[in-house]
Amino acid sequence: MTRVDFHFNAPDTLGYACRLVRKAYRAGQRVVVFADDPARLASFDQALWSFSPLDFIPHVRAGDRLAARTPVVLASADTELPHHEVLVNLGARLPPPFFARFERLIEVVGAGDDDRAPARTRFRFYKDRGYPVQTHDLANA
């Protein structure tokens, strides 16, 4: 069953997600980053190129011919994905049902009410369906 982690109170959700993806990449894990808003995913794509001048995180969009060989895949729609280890959700809504194929789902939630309210709905959804959920308050980190 998919393990769900909520990382909340992120002051900069895209920057925090970049650091999470870098950590997973360095640990040899393959990651899919999902955002239901293509513009948000494009912003994350740009952030991966610029968040750290000393790091390169190989990444491509889902559907790219190199997706199966690339450790980080970016998706904004319910599509065929090449791997199912870690899913990072940057969207405001639940990810498509494919999230249940992943070993781990990480929800990145900002500190503002506009992020927190939909995150509470997602949290209840996962809990009500019996997914193991852990929380990580970034304000205390």
Buried (B, 14 or more C-beta within 10 A) or exposed (E): EBBBBBBBBBEEBBBBBBBBBBEBBEEEBBBBBBBBEEEBBBBBBEBBEEBBEEEEBEBBBBEBEEBEEBBBBBBBEEBEBBBBBBBBBBBBEBBBEBBBEBEBBBBBBBBEEEBBEBBEEBBEEBEEEEBEBEEBEBEEE
